[in-house]
Amino acid sequence: MQAFLRFLYDFLAVFFSGVFFIIRSIGEGIVKIFDIASYRSVIDYYKQDFTGTEWIFVGLTIAVFLILAILIGLLVYFLIRKYIRFRASLVEQEELLEEVTKLNSEVVKLMKEKENILSMKVSQLGLKPGEKVNVDNLDEDGEEVEDLSDDHRFSKLHVLDQQYANYTKENFGNDFTLPELVDMFRNFAASQLGLYYREDMIRLFIAALSSTRMIILQGISGTGKTSLAYAWGKFLKNDSCIASVQPSWRDRTELFGYFNEFTKKFNETDVLKEIYKAGYTDEIYTVILDEMNISRVEYYFAEMLSILEMPDKDEWIVELVSSEWDTDPKYIKNGKLKIAPNVWYIGTINNDDSTFMVTDKVYDRAMPIDINEKGQVFEAKDIEAQDINFSYVEKLFGEAVEKYAVSQETLDKLEIMDDYVIKHFRIAFGNRIVAHLRKFVPVYVACGGKEIDGVDYFVARKILRKFEQLNISYIRDEVDGYIEFLNETFGENQMKESIEYLLRLKKNV
C-alpha cells in the first residue's frame, strides 16, 4: 500500500507541476510582454547604429506595439466585464427561481388552509362517518356545488353554460308602441324608484339606444345620470352591470379580463359575464361604465368602439385568448367571443379637473345626452318592471326608421350646413354622424317628438360640440353669422338647442 501511495504522489506531482508550469509560463509571458527594461536595453544596444530614417521606423514600431498592447488590455477588460455581467444575470435568474419556489410553497400552504377551513364546514353539513365529499366543490356557505374541473379556464362562463343548458328563448308577446315604452319607463322610474325625468329626456334616451350601442350621459353631479341607466336595467328585469372605471385602467383587459399564465385560468370580469349571458337570451342588457372618463376612454374601450361600429353584427368578435381548449365555453370559438347585440354600454361622465376630456373618436361613435337639471316631481302611474324582447324593440326601431325617415328637405339643409361649417370653421361631420342621425331622428319622432327638435338636439350634441376644440376667440365673430344662417335655413328659432349652445360658447370666451 505504501508503494501505491508513493506512486500516486509522484504521478499527481507530474500532472500538477505541468499545470503549475502552464500558469507560471502564462504569467511570465505577460510580465515579459510588458518588460519595459528589456525593450529599453534593446534600443540602447542598437541606437548608435540607427540613421535618421531608421529612427522613424523605430518610433513607428514602438507605436504599433503600444497600440497592440492597449487593444489586448481592452479585450481582457471587456471579456472580464462580460463574464461578470453574465454571472450577475445567472444570479438574478437563480434568485427569481427561488422566489417562484417560495411563492409556490405559499400557494400550497394557502390551499392546505383552505382545505382545513372547508373541512370544518363539511363537519357542519351532517355527513355520515365515512361519507366522502370534495371540499373543492363547496361554496363560501359550505354548500356543495357541481364540480368545476381544473380543465375549465373560464369558470364563471362554464357555470353560465350549465345554468342555460336547457334554456330556450322566451317570446314575451310584447305589443306596446314606442310612445307607450317612453310612458311606461318614465312612470316606472317615478313610481318604483322615486326618480323623475322629463318625458322629452326619456324620448331622447330611447332614440339614442336606436342609433348606437354606446350612450354617454353627461352633466353636473347629482342630476341622475347613473340613476337613469340603473333604472333602465330595473325596468327590464335585468339589473345593470356596473363597472366602476378606475384611473389605472389602461387597456381592454380591465373590461374583459385576462389569461393568467401562472394559474392557467382566465380572470373573468362581470362585464364579460354579462356579455356572455346576453348571448343566450332575447332580452336587453345594460353595462354601466361609471365615471368613464376618470381614465382615458380610448385606452380601455377603443376596441369595443371599433367592433360596435361594424354594420355586420356577425363581425362583432373579440379575441379573448390566442388558443382553443376543448373545455372552453360554448360560445367561445377559437379563443374568440361574438359580442351579443342585445347589450348597451352606457357611460357617465363628469367634466372637472379630476377627469380626462373625451376625444372626438369616442364622441363620434357614441350618442351623448346632457342631463343638467333634476326632473320635476309628478303624479306617476304605478307601473311594474316589464319583460321585453330585444328583437321586438329592434323591430320597433326598424319600423320607425322606415316610417319616419328623415325628410329629403332636412337632409339637403344639413348638406348646406356641412358646407357652411367647413368654409367658416374648418370642421366636417362626415358620413358616420349622418348615419347616426338617420336612426336617431326617426325613433325620436316615433316616440312622440318633432323632426326639427330631434335634428336640433343631434346637431347641438354631435356637431357643434366639435367647436370646443377650436380657439373660440378667433371664431367668435363667426358665431353670430352662423346663428343667422341656422335661422334662415331651418326657420326662425327652430334650432333652439343649437343657438343656445352657440351663445353659451360665445359667452365663455
Secondary structure, DSSP 8 states (H G I E B T S, - for coil): -HHHHHHHHHHHHHHHHHHHHHHHHHHHHHHHHT-HHHHHHHHHHHTTT--HHHHHHHHHHHHHHHHHHHHHHHHHHHHHHHHHHHHHHHHHHHHHHHHHHHHHHHHHHHHHHHHHHHHHHHHTTT--TT----GGGB-TTS-B-----TT-S-HHHHHHHHHTTT-----------HHHHHHHHHHHHHHHH-----HHHHHHHHHHHHH-SEEEEESSTTSSHHHHHHHHHHHTTS--EEEE--TT--STHHHHEEEETTTTEEEE-HHHHHHHHHTT-SS-EEEEEETGGGS-HHHHSHHHHHHHH-S-GGG-EEE--SS--TTS-TTEETTEEE--TTEEEEEEE--STTS----HHHHHHSEEEE--S----------------HHHHHHHHHHHHHHT---HHHHHHHHHHHHHHHHHH----HHHHHHHHHHHHHHHHHTT--HHHHHHHHIIIIIGGGGGGS-HHHHHHHHHHHHHHHHHHH-TTT-HHHHHHHHHHHHT-
